[in-house]
Amino acid sequence: MKENWKYVIIAILAMTLSSITGYAQNPIVQTCYTADPAPMVYGDRFYIYIDRDEGPDYYNMNEWRVYSSADMVNWTDHGAQLPLTAFSWAKAGTAWAAQCIERYGKFYWYVCCTDTESNINAIGVAVSDSPTGPFKDALGKPMISGGWGYIDPTVFIDDDGQAYIYWGNPGLFYVKVNEDMISYSGDIVEVEQTVEGFGGPKEPKEGVQYKDLYEEGPWFYKRGGKYYLLYAAGGVPEHISYSMSDSPTGPWKYMGKIMPLQDTNSFTNHCGVVDFKGKSYFAYHTGWLPGGGGFTRSVCIEEFKYNEDGTIPTIMATKEGVAPVGTLNPYLKTEAETMAWGLGLKTGQDSNTGVYVTSIRNGGRLKVREVDFGNIGAGIFTASVASGSKGGMVELRLDMPDGELIGTLSVSYTGGWTQWKEESTNIIGSVTGKHDLWFVFKGDGAEELFNMDYWQFAEKEQNKSLVALNASIDQFKIDILPGNVHTANIKVMAIYTDGTATDVTDEAEIRAVTPGVVSVNGGVVTGVAYGKTDIEVSYGGKSSILKLIVRDIEKEYTVDRLSFEAFGKPVNELKLLSRSQLSYSLFAIYQDGHTEEITQVADVDIQNPEVLLVEAGQIMALKDGESTVTFSYKSTFGERQSATVHIVSSTFPLTAQLFNPNIYSEGSFDETTHTLVTGQYGFGGWWYDDGVDLSEYKYLVVKLGNTESCGASFNIFDENSYWSKPAAYVVGGKRQMVVNLNDAYKKQDDGSSVKLNSSHIYGVGFWSLGGSPIVIDKVYLTNSDDYEDPTGIVDVVVDKDPLVDVYTITGIKLRTQVRRSEVIRELPVGIYIVGREKIAILK
């Protein structure tokens, strides 16, 4: 489903930013979040290789992308030419910093990601015959493996042909790369970090003030016989510093800061430096796009000049960015995804079309700079467009989004979002010389209007001859019932080579290709029967095809089935963390294929309301147990449809979404086999930020599937800190462990023991040295002295007037640990969650 509110926000941002984007050039990409820029010059183009931030609260990244420019202001999106899935050994979400380099006509893209087999970070390499890909894994395995700090590779080929690769955080490493560029020779060397070399040591001493500290993200290159190593420094937040050497392997001399800390809305930075067309450029990232931040960053570029002695000056981040070093020829085919600035737009990509501009809505804008229309001037504009809706218009304006209007292109329904069609329009007046060109998109409502693949102008000619028809239709769906929209109006414009256009609707021949679906009377089309038809428009030897749907009202208003979605996908079974909330969505799929969200209007039946509360798009797991939830909905036509979801609420769910193998040190968890491998001295399990009350249970039972000792301990924390003392139990080779929650103790440093407070437990899980698999069959709570796993609702003997927490129906905590009887007397009329019960106060 499309979330239209997002695009309303984008439209507002577009209006807010319009006053400053006439000249702003940074960030250079506005259609997605980009980070860790790696520039490369090849031929007459400046390429920049980036990884794409997906956020929102971690470095969640699954692809590397390529952009290029011939003039430093108009950037072409070449798409995700290296998805993380190209590396079969890589862990999802770990497509981090990378760099591409050319050798012998091939392009080698060095990346860092996590190796799923070893669960440690590694450096891989992909290869292509083109700087814009597609790239493929050159080895089928990591090129370099070693540890968590094996990230951020930078590659350089010296004048003697020897290639080097540097990387690392917080250590700095290098190795010599062989001529094949996919293997290395000799030992991996860790560079000693000294005050002289990097401003400070790798392991700073407490209380000592250093000039600087290497952090990560090295960038290695040579200029004027000197070797430069730039890097992110200073810890977090990061600035950019650099060191220089007379040798590619050091010793290094610390030279100072290049880009100091400033308000970039990002606590990291990562740079790359190249020369292009006689100028020097510094690429880095910020968090300047709307919604940006430390995990949603944006690449920027600044021009700079080296000092006379070869040192690098201080470079400040600016939104103005760089000046153009060339012009754009509008008479050559230009990819629509080439832009100097875009507002409210995204790019799509498929195997047939490649990259194209999508998410075009009313108010969206696209700018290209330094467009040179020459002395003769433009006469015709043509674009390749596709629409799965009513379509819209493109206004062509000079220099500003509200500048001189030089043309308007009408776009109608083409049969689908990737059903491409060339449309043309004439250019008004005399358009010559250099201008910024704005594409301003107009249409009805907040829905998507159309996609655009490429565009091109043609020069105005002295002779007038018909070159194209622009046929448009004001509806893409009509009805057969007079009470509804049952007609559509066609307009036909004849486009001529001299830049003029004439309305020839009355003179054009218009006919329906599929008989019996519509009737045609001049430019008016009337629905006759349900179905689809092409409408052929002809005039002066030119023709155009329009698409039209005569809709079936009954199918459009009859629900075929319901779909329950959680965690972003359809499911019919769920495992939830007890005492937690989960957002869900319910969709109705109609017989005509369209989908509508019905979360707020569907009926809900809960088999076991003591376990679950389901309301307003939220599921609240009240206690351990299970329940079936049935959602139902009746559409205008047809029978009531339903969807059933089986939900298990558990304090210890063994699912990839809810079991955290990385509470301390990065580990892994296989949901299928329930196998945990912790990181070194790692801890994985469940952590409850607000704590959970287990005092009503006697036992916590752990069942394991290991056939031999896994070298682990089972730990329970009653303080909200991993560094607090837990109640710890050695697993050894046991297949079952039972913790008596009324008799559990935490051993202190002085040898004494403190009783575990089971009424507020924050962490439960497994600690190990790392590397050995821990197979977890199940973890559960019980009051049975036979340690049986309860099913359904557990009968618990509790205080008749217990201490309880009080929540609103939406999950907001109102009171903490008050007597139930007192709460009921004091609450105003309404529905509440008191303890683990849903109660209604009526008067």
N, C-alpha and C positions, 0 to 999 in steps of 0.2 A: 504493500500500500504506500502511496505517496503521503508524506507528512507535510502538508501544505504550510503549517505554521513556520517551518524552517525557512521557507522561501519568502514568507512575509517579512521575517527578520532580515533576510538577505536583501530584500528590496529596500527596506528602511536603511540598512547600512549603505546600500548603493547611493541613496539620496544624500546620506550624511557625508559620504566620502567624495561625492562628485566634485565638490569645490576644490579638493586638493589633488585629485588624480589627473588633472590636466598636465602636470609636470612630474608627478611622482613616478619613479621607476623601480623602487624597491618596496616590497619583495618582487623578484622578477617573475614568479609564478603565483597566480592567484586562484587557480582552479583546484588546488589541493595543497596539503601541507607537505613541505619538502625540507630535508635536513642534510647535513654532512656533505657539502658540495665538493666535487672533485673536477676541476676544469681540465680540458685538454684541447689543444689546437691541432687541427688536421685540415690541410688544404686551406681554403679561404673561409672556414667556419670555426667558430668558438663553440665547443661542446662542453656541456656540464652534466656530470653523472651524479645522481642524488638517490637517497633512500626516502621513501614516503612514510611520514608519520600518520598513524591511524588513531593514536591516543586511546582513551582520554587521559589516563592517569599512569601510563608507563610507556616504555619504548616499544610499543606494539607495531611492528613493521614487517611487511610481507612481500615487498617488491622493491626493485631498483628501477629508476626511470632515467630517460635521456632527453635532454633539451639542447637545442642549438640555435645559433644566431650568426648572421653575416654582418650585422651592424650594431650589436650589443644592446639593442633596445627592443627589437621584435624577436620574440623567442618562439620557436616551433617545438611543440610537444610531440616527441617521437614515441611516447607511450612506455608501458612497462615491458621493456625488451629483455628483462631478466627477472622473472618471478622467483621467489624463494623456492617454489616447488621444482625449479630446474635442478636443484641440488637434492637428490633423493635422501641424502643423509642429514639434512638440515632440519632443525626444530622450528615449528611454526612460530611466527611473531618475532624472529631474531634476525631480520634482514637489516644489519647495521652498516656502519660506514664502509665505503669501498672506493676504489680508484681504477680507472681504465687507462691503458697505455698501448701504443701501437709499436709493432716490430715486424719487419719483413711483410708488410701489407696485411697483417692480422692484428686483431684487437683483443687484448687480454684484460679482463675485468676481475680484479682481485677483491674479494668480499670477505666479511667476517660474519659468522653466525654460529649457532650452537649445534654441535654434533650430537645427534640423538643417541648414538651408540655409547659414547663415552660421557655424555652430558656435560662436556666442557666446551669452551669456545674454541673455534678453529678458523683457519683462513683457507678459503677455496678459490678456485680460478675458473672463469668461464671464457670462452673464445668465440669470435665471430669474424667473418670476412668483411664486415662493415662496421663503422663506428656507431651506427644506429641499430645493429643487430639484425635478426635475432641472435642471442647468445645461448650457448649450451655449456654444460659442465664439461670441462676438459679432462677430468680425471675420474669422476664417479666416486670420489672420496676427498677428504680434506687434503690440501697441499701441505699445510703446517698445522700441527696440533700441539697443545701444551698446557693450557690452563685457562682460568677465567680471564686473565689479562690479555689473552691473545685476540685483540680487537684492533680495528682502525689501521688497516694496512696502507702504506704509501710506497710507491714503486718508482724507480728512476734507472735509466740506462746511461751509463757514463760514456765519455768520449771514446774510451778504449773498447767499448762494447760490453763491458761488465755491467750486469744489472744487479740492483740491490733492492731489498724490501725491508722496510722498518715498520714496527708496529708496537703496541702495548699500552696498558694501563694497570697499575701505576709504574710497572717496570717498562723499560724501553729496550727493544730487541732489534737485531738485524741479522740477515743471512744473505749470502751471495746466491743470486738466481742464475740458473744455467741458461744457455742460449735458447733452449726450447721454450723458456718462459713458464714452464709448468712443473719444474723440479728445481732443487737447489743442491749446492755442494758445500761441504764443510760443516762446521758446528754452528748452531745458533748461538749468537753472542748477546749477552745482556750488557748494555752500555752502563758504565758506572755513572751515577748521577752525583755530581759534586757541586759545590757552591760556585766554583770557577766555570764549570760547564753548563749548569742549568739554573743557577741562582740558589740552589739548595739541594739537599740529599733526597734519596728515595724515601727514607724513613726519618722524618724530621724529629729533632729532640724537643720535648715539651719545654715551653718557656723560652725557646730560642727564636728570634726574629730573623727570617731569611729574606733575601732579595726576591726570591721566587721559588716555585716548586713545579716541576713537570707533572702533568696530570694524564693526558691522553691525546689522541688525534694528531699524530705527527704528519707533517708535509715536507717531503725531501726533494730538493732540486739543486741545480748548479747554475751559477751565473758569474761571468767574468773570472773564471778560475777559482771561485770560492764556492763552498758547499753550504747550503742553507737548510736548517731544520726548524720549521715552525711547529708550534704545538699549543694545545689548550693547557693552561697553567693556573696555579693558585688555588686548586681545590674547587669547591662549589660555593658561589658562582664562579664561572671560568672567565678568564681573559685570554688573549692570544699573546704569546711571547716567542722568542726565537734565539737560536744559537748558530754560530758559524764555525767552519773548519777549513783547513787547507787539504783535508783528506776526506774521502767518502765515509770513512769509519772513525773519524775523530783523530785526536782529542778535540772536544768541542769547547767553544768559548761562549758564555752567556752574553747576549747583546742587549737584552731588555725587553720591554713590552711593546707590542705593535698596536693591538686594539685593546685599550684598557676597559675596565668595567664601566658600563653606562646603562641607561634604561632601554634595553632591547626586549624586555619581557620574556627572556629565556635565560635559565641558569647554566646552560651549556653553550659552548661555541666550538666551531670546527671550521678550519680554513683551508684554502688552496690558492696558489699563486701561479699565473702564467702571463706571458707577453703575447699580444695580438695586435697586428697592424700598427706596430711601433709604439704601443702603449702597454703599461703594466696594470694588471687587474688583481684585486684581492677579493676572493669569494668567502662568504661566511654565512651564518644563519642567525635569525632573530625569532621572536614570537609575535610579529607585528600584524599578521592577518587577523581579521575578526575571529574570535574563538581561539586565538593562538596562545601559546605558553610554552612551558618547558618540555611538553610532550607533543606539542602541535606547532612545529617550527616552520620557518620560511626562509628560503635562500635569498641572499642579497649580494650585490657586487659593488665595489668601489674602485675607482681609478686612483693610482698613486704614482709618484716618481721617486726612484731611488735617490738617496743622498749621493753626493759626488764620490764618497769613499765606498759606495756599494751597500751601506747600511740602509735599513728600512725605516722610514719615518713613522710617526704615530698616525694611525688611520682611525677616523671616527666613523661610526655607523650613521648613515643618512637615509632618509626616505627619497631624496632626490635621485640618488644613484648616479649612473654614468651618462655621458652624452653619446649621441649616435656617431658611428664611424662609417656610415654608409647610408644608402637610400634603398627603398623598396620599390621595385618595378611592378606597378599594378597590372601591366599588360601581359605578365606571365601568370600562370596558374599558381595561386597561393593557397596553401592549406589553411582552412578556417581556424585550426588550432595554433596558428601563428598569431601571437598577440603581444602588444606592449603592456596592455592592461585589460583585465576582464572583471566584470562585476556580476555576481549571481550566476556564474557559468561553471560548468564542469566539462571534462572531456571523457568520451567513451572510446572503446577500442574493440574491434573484432577482426577475425582472420580475413574477411572479405574486403572490408573498407579500410582497415587500419585505424588510425586515430581520427576522431571528429569531435565537434563541439556539441554538447548536449546540455540538458537542464536549462534550455532557453525559455524564459518566461517574460511576461510583460514587465518592462522596466530594466531588463538585463542589458548590458552594454559590453562592447568589445572595441578596443582601440588598437590601431597600428600606426606607427610613427614614420615620419620622413618619407611619405608616399610621393613619388615624383611623377606627376601626370604629364610632364613634358610641355612642349609648346603648342602642339596640335590640340590636345585636350581629349577627355574621355567622352564617349558617346553612348556606350552600352555597358551594363553591368549584368553578369551572369553568375549564379551560384547553384551548387548542388545541394539540395535540401531533401529532407524526409520528415513526414509527419504522421503520427498515429492519432491525431486529434483534429480539431477544426483548423489548426494552423494559425497564421498571424501575418505580421509584416516586418520588414527590415527597412528602417529609415537610414539613409546614407547621409552623414553630416560632416562638414569640414571643421577641423580644428578643435571644436568643443562639442560635448554631447547635445547642446542646444544651438549649435552653430548652423551655418547655411545648409538648408536641405537641398541635396543635389539629386535625390532619387528615392523612390519607394518601391520595394519588391514585395508583391503579394505571394504568400505561400499557402496552399490549400492541402487538405488531406491527401497523402500520396499512397495510402494503403498500409502503412506501417512505419515504425520508427527507423527502420533500415531499408526502406523501399525508396531508393534515391531517384531524384528527378531534377534535371537542370531547368531553372526558371530564369528569365531575363527581364530587364526593365531598361527604360531609357534614362539618360543623364540630362538633368535640367541645366540649361545655361552653359557658360563657359567655365570649364574646370581644368586649369593648367597650373604648372609649377608644383612646388613642394607643399604638402599639407599633412597634418595628422588626420586620419580618417576614422570616424566613429560609426559603428554599427549599433543603432538603437532599436531594440526589439519591442514590438507592440502587439497586444492581443487582449482577449477577454479573460477575466478571472485570474486565478493563481496557478492554473494548470500549465504543464509544459506545452509549448507551442509547436516547435519543430526542432530538428537537428540540422547542422550545417557541416558539410564535408570540405568544400573548397569554394573559391570565388575567383573571378577574373574580370577585368575591364577590357573593353575594345576601344581603340581610338575612333574619334568621330571622323566620318568620311564626307566628302563633298557631294557625292552621288547619293541619292535616296533610293534604297531598295529594302524590301522586307527581309528581316533577318530572323525573327522569332515571334511567336505568340506567347503572351502571358495570360493564360486562362485561369480564372479563380472562381471558387464557388463558396457562398457564405455559410453553408452548412455541410457537415460530413455525415450526419445522420438525420433522416427525416422519417415521418410516420405515414401511415395510410389513412389516419383518422383526421378529418378536418378540424376537430377540436384541439389537436396538438399541432406541432410544427410539421406540416406535411408537404411543404414546398421549399425549394432552394433556388437561389438566383445566381446565374452565371454571368460573369463579365469577361469579355475578351478584348485584350489590348494588342494591337499590331505594333511591333517594335521595329524601327527602321535604322539603317546604318548611319544616318545623319544626326542621330540623337533625338529624334522625334518619336512620338507615339500617338496612335489614334484608337479610339474606342470603336471596334467593329463588331460589337455584339449582335446588332441587328443584321449585319451582312454575313456573319459566319454561319457555317453549317454545323449544327449541333445534333448529335444523335446518340441514343443509348445503345451500347453494344449488346447487352443482354435484354432480349425482348420481354415485355410483360411486367417488368419490375417498376419502371417509371414511365410517365408520359412527358414529352418535351414539347414546349410551345415557345419558340424563340429562345430567350434566355431563362425561362421559368421551367423548372423540373418539378413534377408532382409525383408523390409516392402512390403506387398502384398495388404492389404486392410485396411481401417480405422477401428480402434478399439483398444481393450486392450487384453493382453494375459499373462498368467503365462507361464514361461519357466522352465520346470523341468530338473534338472541336477542330474544324478545318477552315482555313482562309488563305487565299493567295498562294496555295501550294505548300503552306506550312500547317502543321497539326500539333495538337496537344491532347493529352489524356487526363481526364479528371476521374476521381474515384468517389463513389457514393454508396451509402448503406441505407437501406430501408429497414428499419428495425422491427423486431418482433417483440411487442410490448410484453406479452405473456412470459417469454423466456427471459426478458430483461428484468422482470419482477418476480421470478420464481427461483427460490434458493434450491440449489442442487445438493449442497452439503455444507457442513460447518468445519472450520479448521481452528484448532486450539494451538496457540504458539507461545512458547517460552524459550528463553535464552536465544531468541532470534530464529527459531525453526519450529516446524510443526512437530508436536509430540502427543502421545497418548498415555505415557507413563512419566511420572516425575518423582524424584527423590529430593526432599527439602531438608534444610537444616532446621531442626526443631526450634521454635521460638523466633523464627525469622520471617521476613516477608519477601514475596517475589511478585514482580509485575508480570502480567500476562496479557495477551491480546486474543480476541476471538473474531474470526472472519467468516463472512458468509460468501460462498462461491456460487454465483448465479448461473443459470442454464446457458446464458449467452456468453459466459466466460469471464465476466467482470467480477471484481471482488470489492466488498465493502466491510469496513470494520464495524462490529456490532457489540463490542465489549460492554458498553454501558447500557445496552437495551435488552440483552438476552436474559432469559430466565435461568436461575441457578438452583440445582437441587444437590444438597450435600448429604451423603449417606451417613457420615459420622461427624456431626457438627462439634463434638467435643474435641476433635483432633484438628479440624480445619475451620477457618473462617474465610469465606470467599465473597468479596464485595468490591465493586468499583474498580475492577482491573487489578486488584491485589489479592494474593493468597497469603493468609497468615497461618503459619504452622503453630498451633497452640501447645501441642505436647507430642510425645512420641506415639506413633500409631499409624494407621492407614485408613484411607477413605476413598470411595469413588465419588467423583463430582460429575454431574450431568448438566450440560448447557443445552438450552433449546431456544429455538427462534422460529416464529411464523412470519413469512413474507406475505406480500399482497396477494399473490397467487400460490397455489400448491400447498403441500402438506407441511406440517411443522417438522423441522429437521433438528437433529440433536448430535452432540459430540460428547463422548465420555472419556474422562481422564482418571487413571488410577494414580493416587498420590500417596507416597510413603513419607511420613515425617519422622526424622531420626536426628538425635543429637550427634550421631557419628556417621553421616552418609559417605559412602565410598564412591563418589562421583568426581569426575575431573573438574567440574565447576566448583565443588564445595570442599573437596579435600585439597589441602595446600601442602605440597611437598617442599616449599621454599620458605617456611617460617623462619628458619635460620639456615643459611647456605643453600645454594641452588641445587635442588634435587629433581627427581622425576617420579611420576605416578602413572601406572598403566591401569586405566579404568577397567579394561576387560579382564585382566588377571589379578587385579587388586594388589599389584606389586609396587612397593615403595623402594626407591633407592635414594638415600639422602646424599646431600653434598658432604664434603669433608667436615667432620664434627657437626653434622647437620641435624636439623629437627624438622619433621613433617607431621602434619595431622590437622587439627582443627583449632582455630583461635577465635574466641568470642569477645569482641571489643567491649560489649556491654556486660559480659559475664552471664553465666547460666546457673540456675539454682537446681542442684541435683540432690538436695537434702531429703527429698521424699523417697529416694531410692536407697536400698541397702547395698547393692552390689553393682560394680562396673565390670563386665566380663569381656575379655579379649580372646578371640579364637584366631590362631595363626595356622598357615598352611606350609610353613617351612619344615623340611625334613631334617635339617641340621641347624646348628646354632647360627644365628644371623648377627651376633655381636651387637645387639641393640638393648636399649632400656626403654621401658614405657613410663612416660612422665606425665604428671598432672599438676597444673599450676593454679593456685588460688589467688595470685596477684597478677595484675595486668602488665607484666613485664617478663620478657623471656629470660632476663638476667636474675630474676628472683629464684628462690629455692623451690624446686618441685618435690612432690612425693614421687620417688623414682623406684622402679621395679626392674630388675635384670631379667631380660627375656630368656637368654641362653637358648636351649633347644626345646623349650616348652611349646606345646601346641595349644594350651589354654592357660590363661592367667585370670585370677579373680581378685579384684580389689574391693575390700570391705570399706565402703565410704565412711562408715562410722568409726573406723579404726585405722585410718590412713595417716601417716606422719611424714613430715619433711625434715630431713637431716640437715642440721646447721653446721657452719664451719667449725664451731667449737665442740662438735660431737654430740650436742644435745638434739632433741627432737621436738618439733612443734606440730600439733595436730592440724591436719588439713581441714580447711573450712569448706565443706561441700556445698554451702549455700551460695557461693559465688566463685564458680570455676571459670577460668579464662582460657586455659590452654590444655589440650589433651593430645598426646601423640607419641611418636617414636624418635629417639635420639640414637645416632650411631656414628662410628668413625667415618662411614661413607663407603660406597662401592658395593656392599653386600645387599642382595635383595631381601626385603621383608615382605612376605606374602600375608596379607591381612584377610582372613575369611570374613570376620564380622567383629564389630564392637557394639555392645548394647548394654542397657540398664535393666535391672530386674529386681524384684523384691522376693523372688523365689529362692528358698534355701537350697534348692536343687540346681540353681543357676540357669533355669530354663529361660529361653528367649521368648519374651511375651509377644503375642500377636494381637492386633487390635488394641483395645483400651486396657490399660493396666489398672486394676483396682488397688488404690493406695489408701491406707488408713492415715488420715491427716487430722490435725487440730480442727475442731469444729468452728473455731473462730481464728483462722490463721492470719499471719501477716501476708499481705498481698501487694502487688504492684497494680496500678490502675492506668489503663490506656483508653484513648478515644477509639472510635470505630476505625479510624484511619491510621492507628498505630502510634499516635503521639502520647508519650508517657506524661500523666498528670500528677501522680503521687507514687511514692516509693515506700514499701514496707509499712503499711498501716493496717490496722485490724479491719477485717472484712465487714463486720457489723457496723463500724463507725463510718466506713466509706459509703455504704448503701444509704445510711441516714442523711449524709451530707451532699450526695450527688444530685444535681438538678435533673429534670426530665431529659431523657435521651438514651442512647444505646452505648454500652461500654464493655471493655474487656477487663474483668476484675479477676486477678489471679490467672486462671486458665479457663474462665467461664465467660460466655457472652450473656450479659444481662440487660434487661430493659427497665428503666425507671419511668413509670407512667404518671406518677403524681407524687 
